[in-house]
């Protein structure tokens, strides 16, 4: 009985070693594949690659609309005028 237990234990250790080796090889293959890709982030320019325009020639921001909503009193006065 002890011999069978030892044999099963050796088999389990061999399977674990084989799995670890396969995972290691897969990780190496994945890194090689990833390094061979030409990703967009390596193609496009990053921060600092653009020439900024001169700040003295920049157009300033817009203004808020000049529309002024009528108050309740203005609405009532307009109704009275129309009557």
Secondary structure, DSSP 8 states (H G I E B T S, - for coil): -HHHHHHHHHHHHHHHHHHHHHHHHHHHHHHHHHHHS--HHHHS--TT-S----GGG--------------HHHHHHHHHHH-
